[in-house]
Amino acid sequence: MPPVLPCIVGPTACGKTRLAVLTAQAFGGEVVSVDSMQIYRGMTVGTAAPTPREMEGVPHHMVAVADPAESWSAARFTAAADECIQDILSRNQLPVLAGGTGLYLEAILAGRTFAPGSAGGAVRHALQRQLEEEGIGPLLEELARVDPEAARRLHPADHKRILRALEVYRETGRTISQHDRESRELPPRYTPVYIGLAFRDRADMRELIDRRVDGMLAAGLLEEVRALLAAGVPRSATAFQAIGYKELLAALDGQCSLEEAVDLVKRRSRQYAKRQLTWLRRNQHIHWIYWEKKRDFHAALQIATEILTAQGLQ
């Protein structure tokens, strides 16, 4: 039987971090963040990464472990997160997974590996140059020859995934479709117990997101962006693609006003939350806890404890 792991999921601003801490305290566990942006140091405010005070003495993993100038692939992230989970289990503690990056969470739980290939390496640069010089047509034709399954599945406008599929084939001689098929056939590595958090009324979620963005500005988000620039983080870094950072960077560069940037952060945050919910709704195994106007974490912990205890956790 694969190890049973609590997984606290939900859209941004729904309270995953808080419930994960309470769950870890109740079950003698440690929190593993599954958030593709909380891994970067110096980005606590904008990514809503837990502060030492919010951690309440509970060990947290995969938070502030990477230089913001680095670009972490999904493969690197999931491998590092799995190492944390295995270490926690080896000490007879309970890993509590929390985060909103659904693709990464699913990959970790399934034990799914990502196809090898050096994203950002020489092959990718060559493909990118070919795209700029010849357009997507010849590249899509090549993909249809070597990996017709991927060519049928991918939209011609999805340049990123087309280049990735060709990158994998050119570097390894195997298709990304073959790798994905073999990976899906592997037995699951962990048994998840999903606890989902969401607002019953979407309007309450949107209002909370707007308030949180205002709170981030008050807590120094703009200063965080300036500090990253002063530290030499390139504007092209993955870290600057996070919602909140790219918009304020544009304001600092004079492309828009600060007010316009903040409005855009709010709108994109609300859109991101909607996409997260759409992703999660596909999962029929989530035990949903719905907030009313306010979030009642005491009641949520009671419900989560009942669900986890019924799954054999103590």
C-alpha positions as MATLAB code, in Angstrom:
seq = 'MPPVLPCIVGPTACGKTRLAVLTAQAFGGEVVSVDSMQIYRGMTVGTAAPTPREMEGVPHHMVAVADPAESWSAARFTAAADECIQDILSRNQLPVLAGGTGLYLEAILAGRTFAPGSAGGAVRHALQRQLEEEGIGPLLEELARVDPEAARRLHPADHKRILRALEVYRETGRTISQHDRESRELPPRYTPVYIGLAFRDRADMRELIDRRVDGMLAAGLLEEVRALLAAGVPRSATAFQAIGYKELLAALDGQCSLEEAVDLVKRRSRQYAKRQLTWLRRNQHIHWIYWEKKRDFHAALQIATEILTAQGLQ';
ca = [
       0.000    0.000    0.000;
       1.585    3.330   -1.024;
       1.973    5.850    1.838;
      -1.136    7.928    2.520;
      -0.499   11.670    2.193;
      -2.823   14.565    3.056;
      -2.990   17.034    0.161;
      -4.395   20.493    0.872;
      -5.521   21.991   -2.431;
      -7.550   24.924   -3.688;
      -7.268   28.229   -5.544;
      -5.002   31.054   -4.519;
      -5.894   32.900   -1.284;
      -8.150   30.106    0.009;
      -5.999   29.317    3.076;
      -4.035   26.211    2.065;
      -0.939   27.216    4.038;
      -2.866   27.795    7.260;
      -4.800   24.524    7.095;
      -1.627   22.619    6.173;
       0.105   23.945    9.296;
      -2.856   23.030   11.504;
      -3.040   19.561    9.939;
       0.690   19.006   10.437;
       0.382   20.033   14.071;
      -2.556   17.691   14.606;
      -0.897   14.665   13.002;
       2.758   15.237   13.824;
       3.741   16.188   10.301;
       5.804   18.514    8.162;
       4.602   20.638    5.255;
       5.837   20.213    1.693;
       4.948   23.185   -0.495;
       3.896   22.305   -4.038;
       4.065   25.807   -5.467;
       6.267   26.481   -8.469;
       7.090   30.044   -7.350;
       7.490   29.721   -3.569;
      10.764   27.907   -4.192;
      12.527   31.195   -4.988;
      14.335   33.134   -2.280;
      13.487   36.787   -1.779;
       9.920   36.400   -3.049;
       8.009   35.812    0.172;
       5.510   38.655   -0.195;
       4.452   38.186   -3.805;
       4.191   34.386   -3.687;
       2.437   34.379   -0.285;
       5.129   32.005    0.948;
       4.744   31.182    4.652;
       6.774   33.345    7.006;
       8.451   31.831   10.090;
       5.581   33.191   12.168;
       2.984   31.555    9.914;
       4.875   28.242   10.016;
       4.328   28.135   13.801;
       7.335   25.886   14.318;
       6.210   23.326   11.732;
       9.072   22.394    9.370;
       8.409   23.489    5.802;
      10.077   22.139    2.689;
      10.407   23.479   -0.879;
      10.127   27.090    0.277;
      12.906   29.579   -0.580;
      15.283   26.864   -1.774;
      16.255   28.315   -5.168;
      18.076   31.357   -6.423;
      15.568   33.589   -8.276;
      17.928   33.741  -11.248;
      17.520   29.968  -11.697;
      14.865   28.297  -13.807;
      13.506   25.111  -12.275;
      11.882   22.604  -14.599;
       8.914   20.492  -13.544;
      11.237   17.490  -13.480;
      13.665   19.150  -11.091;
      10.881   20.403   -8.848;
       9.104   17.057   -8.533;
      12.357   15.184   -7.934;
      13.358   17.589   -5.151;
       9.881   17.476   -3.572;
       9.890   13.681   -3.618;
      13.253   13.654   -1.836;
      11.696   15.790    0.908;
       8.704   13.455    1.192;
      10.902   10.378    1.423;
      13.058   12.021    4.085;
      10.009   12.937    6.182;
       8.620    9.405    5.891;
      11.991    7.909    6.858;
      11.742    9.823   10.144;
       8.235    8.458   10.769;
       6.675   11.867   10.266;
       3.721   12.699    8.037;
       4.294   14.789    4.903;
       1.427   17.246    4.390;
       1.404   18.507    0.811;
       0.013   21.966    0.146;
      -0.049   24.045   -2.988;
      -1.754   25.216   -6.089;
       0.486   23.936   -8.895;
      -1.757   21.049   -9.915;
       0.465   19.512  -12.580;
       3.373   19.195  -10.165;
       1.200   17.729   -7.427;
      -0.245   15.076   -9.711;
       3.225   14.143  -10.971;
       4.605   13.793   -7.438;
       1.737   11.616   -6.253;
       1.829    9.371   -9.298;
       5.598    9.063   -9.228;
       5.544   10.266  -12.794;
       8.801   11.367  -14.343;
       9.152   14.006  -16.999;
      10.799   13.268  -20.310;
      14.510   14.152  -20.293;
      15.749   17.063  -22.311;
      17.734   20.174  -21.513;
      15.153   22.941  -21.679;
      17.071   26.108  -22.414;
      20.030   24.141  -23.812;
      21.616   24.078  -27.265;
      18.858   21.978  -28.847;
      16.131   24.302  -27.573;
      18.015   27.351  -28.813;
      18.388   25.751  -32.248;
      14.682   24.964  -32.350;
      13.830   28.494  -31.274;
      16.001   29.942  -34.049;
      14.348   27.645  -36.587;
      10.933   28.777  -35.377;
      11.892   32.438  -35.776;
      13.369   31.890  -39.248;
      10.935   29.374  -40.770;
       7.769   29.544  -38.702;
       6.008   26.639  -37.021;
       5.136   24.755  -40.253;
       8.397   22.836  -40.827;
       8.706   22.035  -37.128;
       5.178   20.667  -36.997;
       5.888   18.573  -40.099;
       8.982   17.128  -38.417;
       6.970   16.317  -35.311;
       4.325   14.587  -37.434;
       7.040   12.348  -38.869;
       8.740   11.373  -35.600;
       5.827   11.596  -33.138;
       2.468   11.656  -34.979;
       0.588   11.146  -31.703;
       1.974   14.384  -30.255;
       1.473   16.209  -33.555;
      -2.225   15.307  -33.557;
      -2.650   16.264  -29.915;
      -0.921   19.652  -29.982;
      -2.491   22.776  -31.416;
      -0.337   24.479  -34.103;
      -0.318   27.621  -31.960;
       1.147   25.745  -28.980;
       4.732   26.499  -29.961;
       6.132   25.819  -26.495;
       4.942   22.203  -26.350;
       5.813   21.532  -29.992;
       9.384   22.667  -29.367;
       9.495   20.600  -26.165;
       8.369   17.449  -27.995;
      11.010   17.928  -30.688;
      13.627   18.741  -28.070;
      12.973   15.435  -26.296;
      13.198   13.466  -29.536;
      16.351   15.157  -30.803;
      18.133   14.717  -27.477;
      17.011   11.208  -26.563;
      15.839    9.485  -29.746;
      12.569    8.627  -27.978;
       9.267   10.429  -28.356;
       7.611   12.350  -25.587;
       4.417   10.372  -26.280;
       6.227    7.105  -25.590;
       7.680    8.441  -22.363;
       4.337    9.789  -21.151;
       2.601    6.502  -21.956;
       5.156    4.463  -20.030;
       5.041    6.898  -17.115;
       1.239    6.653  -16.860;
       1.478    2.868  -16.639;
       3.592    2.999  -13.477;
       1.782    2.196  -10.187;
       1.083    5.311   -8.065;
       3.843    6.244   -5.640;
       1.535    7.688   -2.968;
      -2.117    7.469   -1.934;
      -3.469   11.028   -1.679;
      -6.270   12.210    0.559;
      -7.371   15.482   -0.974;
      -8.800   18.249    1.194;
     -10.048   21.080   -1.006;
     -10.712   24.649    0.116;
     -12.947   27.017   -1.823;
     -15.464   29.787   -1.273;
     -19.093   28.893   -1.739;
     -19.656   32.279   -3.371;
     -17.032   33.103   -6.012;
     -17.567   36.808   -5.326;
     -16.139   36.321   -1.826;
     -13.060   34.680   -3.321;
     -12.552   37.534   -5.752;
     -12.929   40.096   -2.979;
     -10.383   38.303   -0.798;
      -7.904   38.099   -3.682;
      -8.184   41.850   -4.262;
      -7.637   42.530   -0.564;
      -4.635   40.212   -0.503;
      -3.016   42.034   -3.422;
      -3.501   45.322   -1.574;
      -1.937   43.677    1.471;
       1.041   42.525   -0.572;
       1.656   46.080   -1.759;
       1.455   47.321    1.817;
       3.839   44.561    2.929;
       6.506   45.597    0.418;
       5.907   43.774   -2.875;
       7.280   46.681   -4.903;
      10.378   46.731   -2.715;
      10.759   42.984   -3.317;
      10.787   43.551   -7.071;
      13.378   46.316   -6.702;
      15.526   44.070   -4.487;
      15.479   41.276   -7.068;
      16.608   43.707   -9.761;
      19.322   45.104   -7.505;
      20.538   41.549   -6.859;
      21.078   41.095  -10.585;
      18.135   38.819  -11.347;
      17.594   39.152  -15.113;
      14.252   40.439  -16.313;
      13.892   37.242  -18.360;
      14.129   34.999  -15.272;
      11.269   32.599  -14.554;
      10.839   34.254  -11.162;
       9.789   37.479  -12.859;
       7.015   35.624  -14.697;
       5.112   35.147  -11.437;
       1.896   37.120  -11.130;
       2.642   40.313   -9.251;
       6.269   40.537  -10.254;
       5.981   40.913  -14.023;
       3.273   43.561  -13.694;
       5.211   45.664  -11.174;
       8.370   45.208  -13.205;
       6.505   46.714  -16.155;
       5.500   49.665  -13.947;
       9.103   50.203  -12.847;
      10.151   50.104  -16.504;
       7.633   52.843  -17.298;
       5.379   50.657  -19.422;
       2.348   51.438  -17.243;
       1.439   53.263  -14.064;
       1.629   51.586  -10.672;
      -2.159   51.793  -10.359;
      -2.602   50.058  -13.717;
      -0.105   47.380  -12.699;
      -1.912   46.686   -9.435;
      -5.266   46.412  -11.205;
      -3.684   43.938  -13.630;
      -2.243   41.885  -10.759;
      -5.704   41.616   -9.250;
      -7.325   40.642  -12.521;
      -4.698   38.033  -13.363;
      -4.834   36.625   -9.832;
      -8.592   36.185  -10.127;
      -8.166   34.535  -13.536;
      -5.506   32.216  -12.120;
      -7.796   31.191   -9.261;
     -10.515   30.376  -11.784;
      -8.102   28.193  -13.779;
      -7.008   26.422  -10.597;
     -10.620   25.627   -9.740;
     -11.266   24.340  -13.249;
      -8.256   22.022  -12.931;
      -9.319   20.775   -9.499;
     -12.947   20.186  -10.478;
     -11.772   17.326  -12.678;
     -10.674   15.450   -9.578;
     -13.620   13.535   -8.148;
     -11.635   12.458   -5.074;
     -11.389   15.870   -3.438;
     -13.210   16.369   -0.135;
     -14.339   19.976   -0.444;
     -14.656   22.387    2.461;
     -16.560   25.498    1.432;
     -15.967   28.823    3.121;
     -18.805   31.233    3.699;
     -18.006   34.946    4.071;
     -15.127   34.198    6.438;
     -12.718   31.280    6.691;
     -13.277   29.159    9.819;
     -10.043   27.202   10.190;
     -11.096   25.585   13.452;
     -14.108   24.011   11.763;
     -12.048   23.130    8.675;
      -9.472   21.317   10.810;
     -12.224   19.309   12.486;
     -13.577   18.211    9.118;
     -10.115   17.471    7.747;
      -9.233   15.454   10.846;
     -12.347   13.316   10.472;
     -11.561   12.665    6.802;
      -7.896   11.821    7.413;
      -8.666    9.624   10.429;
     -11.161    7.658    8.346;
      -8.286    6.998    5.912;
      -6.195    5.461    8.692;
      -4.062    8.459    9.695;
      -3.613    9.116   13.398;
];
